[in-house]
Amino acid sequence: MTFDRIRTQQDYTDAHAKSVSDPEGFWAAQAETFTWRKTWDTTLVWDFEKPDIQWFAGGKLNITENCLDRHLEKRGNKLALIWEPNDPKERFVRLTYRELHDRVCRYANVLKRNGIKKGDRVAVYMPMVPELMIAVLACARIGAIHSVVFCGFSAQSLADRINDAGAVAVLCSDGMFRGAKEMPVKSVVDEALEQCTTVRRVIVTERVRWAVNMVAGRDVWLHEELTQVGADCPAEVMDAEDPLFILYTSGSTGKPKGVVHTCGGYMVYTDYSFRNVFQVEESDVFFCTADLGWITGHSYMAYGPTLAGATQVMFEGVPTFPDPGRFWQIVDKHGVTIFYTAPTAIRSLMACGIDHVLPYSLHSLRVLGSVGEPINEEAWHWYKTHIGKGKCPIVDTWWQTETGGILISSIAGVTDEKPSHAAYPLPGIQPVLLTAEGKEITENEVEGLLCMKFPWPSILRTTWGDHERCRQTYFSSYTGMYFSGDGAKRDAEGRYRIIGRVDDVINVSGHRFGTAEIESAINTAKGVVESAVVGYPHDIKGQGIYAFVVTEKPVEDPEDMRGSIIESVVASIGRIAKPDKIQFVSGLPKTRSGKIMRRILRKVAENELNALGDTSTLLDPAVVDEIKGGKL
């Protein structure tokens, strides 16, 4: 029996049992369905202590042959990509698999013409235009390692990522449309490159038709380069364990971590999880609203849907422009059947009122998905009732940049669902709950630290240029375990409910930021001595950022000072990381060794002022009363 498709509860039970009893046999059977230049020598080599994880070692392939070439005979004329622009008055773009293959090969030849080769790192900083996905696949075609940077990040954040990866090229656009705004892109790249020495080429896509600064010998226009190349581009042969991409994620220190995913295992797992979680059929139209700059855009836009030969919608804009009915207008316009978005988006659209939903039939929808953070019950029920009309299953997916694909989720219409519960592990996933001391908790109706005791094909392999950081962050806390950094509860039936981060990371609208990263940005503002940031419950974002800031002297104009701090954060990281609340304090609660007690600050931010615990051991207990008294 093969387990490539789960259709019934019994299929799920059997597939999971097989994946635990014979994981190598299970994943080898999935991998055999792909196009390989050479089959692998060994299915799995692993050691979480080092960590050293290799799937399909010795196998040779190119992921784009599996995303594109293998579909040409039977699906060449099938729609691969429907691009919906920011402005609904602008014409949408449709590309078949044959047309997407042609565009990817031509862009890949542009890369080669500009000296980019296998193993080179390429930074991609673009809005959600078709060329973004084409650029990513073009990099993979020639074996260049792409590093997509969210196009809302600042020049400093971009420069940090370019320098860490040693990128030799940047792929960008002239500007971008976002809602009612036109925003610069190329000028942000220019500013970033003032701090970068490795970049030899910048390839610019024309989007807003602005006049931009083009540096002779470094910068070229994509449309001009495309006139110099053809569409014949044989795919570079890659080893299964060659890096496919680097994606930077925030950590508990200020320096972003470059999570590395490799070609073979990532391919097998993203395809398997995409097809099964969403129960994808040949006629489906899939719409993931994530930006390609995040892992969701990598796994469930660039790769998962194309590997499965699916049709998908890519949207340039925002859910509230020109009005809060934009998502639902797109669903009806393109006959979307599977819709995958974030709880933040759902909550913000809830707040806009039902009148923006009622004009649309949404009759094409059959599966709804949620990603990025746990979805609260109120939002779950609104989504189920008003968007799914009570008939669409909701898959509440839990996974991370580091996991590469969905690890825990119900399977649409197959396994049961429960509001605010991610539910069950996918086949091949072996979660455990641990006590803080590392003891495994085997019973149900318990809470613990969420770990994985066995590798799956799309697990991260390393952090770029710093393998020890990978070991320390994910594999050193508990022997023989991958530690997710999340706490979870397991109910009586074995469903998992994620209860949030247990480390110094804040999850804002599904995007993770290290507290140290934000504090470092705040501390660059003039007059700031020290700061501490924590997350707190936010009706729209899930978690908001609450900053406690110590200044050199008493603040005379709090609003002006808050503005200055926000400017520093936006310049250093991007607008998405700006604090929601900034409280000025004379000092921070610290232990006698100087450690900031964020636990106390978190309780203050959450308004749990009577649950602060013992503060008598602090260096200055009186500062806690002052912070409580000034709470915003």
C-alpha positions in Angstrom: 0.0 0.0 0.0 1.3 3.5 -0.9 0.5 6.4 1.4 1.0 9.3 -1.1 -2.6 10.3 -0.6 -4.6 10.2 2.6 -8.3 9.9 1.9 -9.8 8.5 5.0 -9.3 8.5 8.8 -8.0 4.9 8.4 -5.5 6.0 5.7 -4.2 8.6 8.2 -3.9 6.0 11.0 -2.1 3.5 8.7 0.2 6.1 7.2 1.3 7.5 10.5 1.9 4.0 11.9 4.0 3.1 8.9 5.9 6.4 9.0 6.8 5.7 12.7 7.6 2.0 12.3 9.6 2.4 9.0 10.3 6.0 8.4 13.0 5.4 5.8 10.7 3.0 3.8 7.8 5.5 4.1 9.7 8.5 2.8 11.6 6.5 0.2 8.2 5.5 -1.3 7.2 9.2 -1.5 10.5 10.2 -3.0 10.3 7.6 -5.8 7.4 9.6 -7.4 9.8 12.4 -8.4 12.2 12.9 -11.3 15.7 12.0 -10.2 18.9 12.2 -12.3 20.3 9.5 -10.0 18.6 7.7 -7.1 19.9 8.0 -3.7 22.4 5.7 -2.0 21.1 6.1 1.6 17.6 7.2 2.6 18.5 8.8 5.9 21.6 9.5 8.0 21.0 11.4 11.2 22.5 12.5 14.5 20.7 15.2 16.5 23.7 15.7 18.7 25.9 17.2 16.0 23.4 17.9 14.3 23.9 16.0 11.1 20.8 15.2 9.0 20.9 13.9 5.5 17.9 12.6 3.5 18.3 10.8 0.2 22.1 11.1 0.4 23.8 10.7 -3.0 20.6 11.4 -4.9 20.9 13.8 -7.9 18.1 16.1 -9.0 16.9 19.6 -9.8 13.8 20.7 -8.0 12.6 22.9 -10.9 12.5 19.8 -13.2 9.9 18.5 -10.7 8.1 21.9 -10.4 8.0 22.5 -14.1 9.5 20.1 -16.7 7.7 16.9 -15.5 4.3 18.7 -15.9 4.8 19.8 -19.5 3.5 16.7 -21.2 0.2 16.4 -19.4 -0.2 19.8 -17.8 1.6 22.1 -20.1 -1.5 24.1 -20.9 -2.8 24.0 -17.4 -2.8 27.3 -15.5 0.1 27.4 -13.1 -0.1 31.0 -11.8 -2.8 33.6 -11.7 -1.3 36.9 -10.7 -3.8 39.4 -9.2 -2.4 43.0 -9.1 -2.7 45.4 -6.2 -5.2 47.6 -8.2 -8.3 45.6 -9.2 -8.6 47.9 -12.3 -5.2 46.6 -13.6 -5.3 43.4 -15.8 -4.4 40.2 -14.1 -1.8 37.8 -15.5 -2.2 34.1 -16.2 0.7 31.7 -16.9 0.4 28.1 -17.9 3.0 25.6 -16.8 4.5 25.8 -20.3 4.7 29.6 -20.1 6.1 29.6 -16.5 8.7 27.1 -17.6 9.7 29.4 -20.5 9.9 32.5 -18.2 11.9 30.6 -15.6 14.4 29.4 -18.2 14.8 32.8 -19.7 15.4 34.4 -16.3 17.8 31.7 -15.4 19.8 32.4 -18.6 19.8 36.1 -17.6 21.4 35.1 -14.3 24.0 33.0 -16.1 24.7 35.8 -18.6 25.4 38.1 -15.6 28.0 35.7 -14.1 25.8 34.0 -11.5 26.6 30.3 -11.1 25.9 27.2 -9.0 26.6 27.8 -5.3 26.4 31.6 -5.5 24.1 33.3 -3.1 21.5 35.6 -4.6 19.4 38.1 -2.5 15.9 38.6 -3.8 14.1 41.8 -2.6 10.9 42.2 -4.6 7.2 42.9 -4.2 4.6 40.2 -5.0 4.9 40.3 -8.8 5.3 37.2 -11.1 9.0 38.0 -11.5 9.5 37.2 -7.8 8.4 33.6 -8.1 10.1 33.3 -11.5 13.4 34.7 -10.0 13.3 32.2 -7.1 12.7 29.2 -9.5 15.4 30.6 -11.9 17.9 30.6 -9.1 17.1 27.0 -8.2 17.3 26.1 -12.0 21.0 27.0 -12.1 21.9 25.9 -8.6 22.2 29.4 -7.1 21.1 29.6 -3.5 18.3 32.2 -3.1 17.8 34.3 -0.1 14.5 36.1 -0.3 14.2 39.2 2.0 10.7 40.5 2.7 10.2 43.7 0.7 9.0 45.6 3.8 12.3 45.2 5.6 14.7 48.2 6.0 17.9 48.8 4.1 19.8 47.8 7.2 18.0 44.5 7.5 18.7 43.8 3.8 22.3 44.7 4.2 22.7 42.4 7.2 21.3 39.5 5.2 23.3 40.2 2.1 26.5 40.4 4.1 25.8 37.2 6.2 25.1 35.2 3.1 27.9 36.8 1.0 25.4 37.4 -1.8 26.9 38.2 -5.2 23.7 39.6 -6.7 20.5 41.3 -5.8 17.2 40.8 -7.8 14.8 43.6 -7.2 12.3 46.0 -8.8 12.2 49.7 -9.3 9.4 50.2 -6.8 6.2 48.7 -5.6 2.5 49.2 -5.2 1.0 48.5 -1.8 -2.6 49.5 -1.1 -2.9 53.2 -1.9 0.8 53.7 -1.7 3.7 53.7 -4.2 6.9 52.7 -2.4 10.6 52.6 -3.3 12.5 49.3 -3.7 15.6 50.0 -5.8 16.6 53.0 -3.6 16.4 50.8 -0.5 18.7 48.3 -2.3 21.1 51.2 -3.2 21.2 52.3 0.5 21.8 48.7 1.7 24.6 48.2 -0.8 26.6 51.1 0.6 27.4 48.6 3.4 28.0 45.5 1.2 31.2 44.5 -0.7 30.2 41.1 -2.2 27.4 42.2 -4.6 28.6 42.4 -8.3 25.2 42.7 -10.0 21.7 44.1 -9.4 19.0 43.0 -11.8 16.0 45.3 -11.8 12.4 44.4 -12.7 10.3 47.3 -14.0 7.1 47.6 -12.0 6.1 51.2 -11.3 8.1 52.7 -14.2 10.0 55.1 -12.0 13.3 56.7 -13.0 15.8 55.0 -10.6 19.5 55.3 -10.1 21.4 52.7 -12.2 25.0 52.1 -11.3 27.1 51.5 -14.5 28.7 48.1 -14.5 26.6 46.8 -11.6 22.9 47.5 -12.3 20.9 46.1 -15.3 17.3 46.1 -16.3 15.6 42.7 -16.6 13.6 43.5 -19.7 16.7 44.6 -21.5 18.6 41.5 -20.5 15.8 39.2 -21.6 16.2 40.3 -25.2 19.7 38.8 -25.1 18.8 35.3 -24.1 16.8 32.3 -25.3 14.5 29.9 -23.5 16.7 26.8 -23.5 18.2 26.3 -20.0 19.1 22.8 -18.9 18.6 22.4 -15.2 21.8 22.2 -13.1 22.3 18.7 -11.5 22.2 19.1 -7.7 22.9 16.8 -4.9 19.9 16.1 -2.6 21.8 17.8 0.3 23.0 20.8 -1.7 21.5 24.0 -0.2 18.3 25.2 -2.0 17.8 28.5 -0.1 18.6 30.5 3.0 15.8 32.2 4.8 16.6 34.5 7.6 14.6 34.3 10.8 14.9 36.3 14.0 16.5 34.8 17.0 16.9 35.7 20.7 20.2 37.5 19.8 20.2 40.5 17.6 21.7 38.8 14.6 19.2 37.1 12.2 19.7 33.3 11.6 20.1 32.1 8.1 18.1 28.8 8.1 19.3 26.5 5.4 17.0 24.1 3.5 18.3 21.6 1.0 17.0 20.3 -2.4 15.9 16.7 -2.0 14.2 16.4 1.4 12.5 19.8 1.2 11.1 18.9 -2.2 9.6 15.6 -1.0 8.1 17.0 2.2 6.6 20.2 0.8 4.9 18.3 -1.9 3.6 15.6 0.4 2.3 18.0 3.1 0.7 20.4 0.5 -1.3 17.6 -1.3 -2.4 15.9 1.9 -3.2 18.7 4.3 -5.3 20.6 1.8 -6.5 17.5 0.0 -5.6 19.1 -3.4 -7.4 17.9 -6.5 -6.5 18.5 -10.2 -9.2 21.1 -10.6 -8.4 23.2 -7.5 -7.4 26.9 -7.4 -5.2 27.5 -4.4 -4.7 31.0 -2.9 -2.1 31.5 -0.2 -2.1 35.2 0.9 1.4 35.1 2.4 4.3 37.1 1.0 7.0 35.0 -0.7 9.5 36.6 1.7 8.3 34.3 4.5 8.6 30.5 4.7 4.9 30.1 3.9 5.5 31.8 0.6 8.4 29.5 -0.1 6.8 26.2 0.8 3.2 26.8 -0.2 3.6 29.2 -3.2 6.9 28.8 -4.9 7.4 25.1 -4.3 4.5 23.0 -2.9 1.9 24.0 -5.5 4.2 23.8 -8.4 5.6 20.4 -7.4 2.0 19.2 -7.2 1.1 20.7 -10.6 -1.6 22.9 -9.0 -3.1 26.2 -10.1 -2.5 29.0 -7.7 -3.3 32.7 -7.2 -0.5 35.2 -6.2 -1.7 38.6 -4.9 0.3 41.7 -5.0 -1.8 43.9 -2.6 -3.3 44.1 0.8 -6.6 42.7 2.1 -8.1 46.1 2.8 -7.5 47.9 -0.5 -9.5 49.3 -2.1 -11.8 48.0 0.6 -11.9 45.1 3.1 -13.7 42.8 0.6 -10.6 42.5 -1.6 -9.8 38.8 -0.6 -13.4 37.7 -1.2 -13.6 39.6 -4.5 -10.4 37.6 -5.6 -11.9 34.3 -4.4 -15.1 34.9 -6.5 -13.2 36.3 -9.5 -10.8 33.4 -9.9 -12.9 30.5 -8.5 -10.6 29.9 -5.5 -11.3 26.5 -3.9 -8.6 26.5 -1.2 -7.8 29.7 0.8 -4.8 29.9 3.2 -4.2 33.0 5.3 -3.1 34.2 8.7 -5.2 34.8 11.9 -4.0 38.4 11.8 -5.7 38.9 8.5 -8.9 37.2 9.7 -9.1 39.3 12.8 -8.5 42.5 10.9 -11.2 41.7 8.4 -13.6 40.6 11.3 -13.1 44.1 12.8 -14.1 45.7 9.5 -17.6 44.1 9.7 -19.6 41.5 7.9 -20.8 44.0 5.3 -17.6 43.5 3.3 -18.2 39.8 3.1 -21.9 39.7 2.2 -21.6 40.9 -1.5 -19.6 37.8 -2.4 -20.9 34.3 -2.8 -17.6 32.4 -1.9 -19.4 29.3 -3.2 -16.2 28.0 -4.9 -14.4 27.5 -1.5 -14.1 24.0 -0.1 -11.0 24.2 2.2 -9.8 27.0 4.5 -6.4 27.2 6.1 -4.7 29.2 8.9 -1.0 29.8 9.3 1.6 31.8 11.3 0.2 31.6 14.8 -2.5 29.9 16.8 -6.0 31.0 15.7 -8.2 32.1 18.5 -11.7 30.5 18.8 -13.6 33.7 18.0 -11.7 34.1 14.7 -12.0 30.4 14.0 -15.8 30.5 14.3 -16.1 33.7 12.2 -13.9 32.2 9.5 -15.9 28.9 9.5 -19.3 30.6 9.5 -18.9 33.7 7.3 -16.2 32.6 4.8 -16.6 28.8 4.8 -20.5 29.1 5.1 -20.3 26.3 7.7 -19.3 23.7 5.0 -15.5 24.2 4.6 -13.1 22.3 6.9 -10.4 24.6 8.5 -6.8 23.3 8.7 -5.0 25.2 11.5 -1.4 24.5 10.5 1.5 24.6 12.9 5.1 24.7 11.5 8.1 27.0 11.4 10.7 28.4 9.1 13.0 25.8 10.5 10.7 22.9 9.8 10.3 23.7 6.1 6.7 22.4 6.0 3.5 21.8 8.0 4.1 19.4 10.9 0.9 19.4 12.9 -2.5 20.0 11.3 -5.8 18.4 10.7 -6.2 16.9 7.2 -9.0 18.7 5.4 -12.2 16.8 5.6 -10.4 13.6 6.8 -9.4 14.0 10.4 -11.5 15.9 12.8 -11.0 19.6 13.7 -11.3 21.5 16.9 -11.2 25.3 17.3 -7.8 26.7 18.2 -6.1 23.2 18.0 -3.6 22.5 15.3 -4.6 18.8 15.9 -2.6 15.9 14.8 1.0 15.3 13.6 1.3 14.5 9.9 2.7 11.1 8.9 6.5 11.2 9.5 6.2 13.6 12.4 6.9 12.3 15.9 6.2 15.1 18.5 6.8 14.8 22.2 6.0 17.0 25.2 8.7 17.5 27.7 8.9 19.0 31.2 11.4 21.8 31.7 13.8 19.2 33.1 13.6 17.2 29.9 11.3 14.3 31.0 8.9 13.0 28.4 5.2 13.4 29.3 3.3 10.5 27.8 -0.2 11.0 29.1 -2.8 13.3 27.5 -4.5 16.4 28.9 -1.1 17.8 29.7 1.1 20.8 28.8 4.8 20.8 28.0 7.6 21.9 25.7 7.0 20.8 22.1 9.9 18.8 20.7 10.4 16.3 17.8 12.3 13.1 18.4 12.9 12.0 14.8 13.9 13.9 11.7 11.5 14.6 8.8 12.8 15.4 5.2 12.4 19.2 5.4 14.0 19.8 8.7 16.6 22.6 8.6 20.2 21.3 8.1 22.2 24.2 9.5 22.3 28.0 10.0 24.4 29.6 7.3 28.0 30.1 8.2 27.4 29.1 11.9 26.6 25.5 12.4 27.2 25.8 16.2 24.4 28.3 16.4 22.1 25.8 14.8 23.1 23.1 17.3 22.8 25.5 20.3 19.4 26.9 19.3 17.5 23.8 18.2 19.3 20.7 19.4 21.2 21.4 22.7 18.3 22.0 25.1 17.2 18.4 25.3 19.4 15.4 24.3 18.3 13.7 21.1 15.5 16.2 20.4 14.7 19.1 18.1 13.2 21.8 20.4 10.6 24.0 18.7 10.7 26.8 21.2 7.0 26.5 21.6 4.8 25.2 24.5 1.9 23.0 23.7 -1.1 21.2 25.3 -2.3 17.8 24.3 -6.0 17.0 24.8 -7.7 13.8 25.7 -7.8 12.7 22.0 -4.2 13.5 21.3 -4.7 16.8 19.5 -2.1 19.5 20.0 -2.8 23.1 20.9 0.1 25.5 20.5 0.3 27.9 23.4 3.1 30.2 22.2 6.8 30.9 22.5 8.7 30.0 25.6 11.9 31.9 24.6 12.6 35.5 23.9 10.9 35.7 20.6 7.7 37.7 19.8 5.3 36.5 17.1 3.7 39.5 15.5 1.1 38.7 12.8 2.9 35.3 12.3 6.3 37.0 11.9 9.0 36.2 14.5 11.3 38.9 16.0 13.9 38.4 18.6 13.6 40.7 21.6 17.3 41.5 21.4 16.8 42.6 17.7 14.1 45.1 18.6 15.8 46.3 21.7 19.0 46.9 19.8 17.1 49.1 17.3 15.3 51.0 20.1 18.7 51.7 21.8 20.0 53.5 18.8 17.4 56.3 19.3 18.9 59.5 20.7 18.5 59.7 24.5 17.7 56.0 25.1 19.9 54.3 27.7 18.3 50.8 27.7 15.1 49.0 26.8 13.3 45.7 27.2 10.5 44.5 24.9 7.9 41.8 25.5 4.9 40.5 23.7 1.3 41.0 24.9 -2.1 39.9 23.6 -3.2 42.0 20.6 -6.7 41.8 19.1 -5.5 41.9 15.5 -1.9 40.9 15.5 -2.1 38.1 18.0 0.9 39.6 19.8 1.8 43.2 20.0 5.2 44.7 21.0 5.3 46.5 24.4 8.6 48.4 25.0 9.8 49.6 28.4 12.4 52.3 27.7 14.9 53.9 30.1 16.1 57.4 28.9 19.0 59.6 29.8 16.8 62.2 31.4 13.1 62.7 32.1 11.1 62.8 28.8 9.5 66.2 28.3 7.6 65.3 25.1 6.6 61.6 25.3 5.0 61.6 21.8 8.0 63.1 20.1 10.3 60.6 21.9 8.0 57.7 20.9 8.1 58.9 17.3 11.9 59.0 17.4 12.1 55.4 18.8 9.7 54.1 16.2 11.8 55.8 13.5 14.8 53.9 14.8 13.0 50.6 14.7 11.6 51.1 11.2 15.0 52.1 9.9 16.8 49.2 11.5 14.2 46.4 10.9 11.1 47.6 9.2 7.7 48.9 9.9 6.3 45.5 10.8 8.5 45.5 14.0 7.5 48.9 15.4 6.4 48.8 19.1 2.7 49.2 19.7 3.2 50.6 23.2 6.2 52.5 24.6 6.4 53.1 28.3 9.1 55.3 29.7 10.6 54.0 33.0 13.4 55.0 35.3 14.8 51.4 35.5 14.1 47.8 34.5 13.5 44.8 36.9 16.8 43.0 37.1 18.3 40.2 39.1 21.4 41.0 41.1 23.5 39.4 38.2 21.9 42.0 35.8 19.5 39.8 34.0 16.3 41.6 32.9 13.2 39.7 34.3 11.0 39.8 31.2 8.6 37.5 33.0 7.6 40.4 35.2 7.4 42.8 32.3 5.3 40.4 30.4 2.8 40.2 33.3 2.6 44.0 33.4 2.0 44.2 29.6 -0.7 41.5 29.9 -2.3 43.5 32.7 -1.8 40.6 35.2 -0.6 43.0 37.9 -1.5 40.7 40.8 0.5 37.7 39.3 4.0 39.1 39.3 5.3 36.6 41.8 8.1 37.3 44.3 10.0 40.5 43.5 12.0 40.8 46.7 15.1 39.2 45.1 15.4 41.8 42.5 18.2 44.4 42.6 15.7 47.2 43.0 12.2 45.8 43.8 10.8 49.4 44.0 11.1 49.8 40.2 8.3 47.2 39.7 5.8 49.4 41.5 6.8 52.4 39.4 6.4 50.3 36.2 3.0 49.0 37.4 1.9 52.6 38.1 2.8 53.8 34.7 1.3 51.0 32.7 -0.2 52.1 29.3 
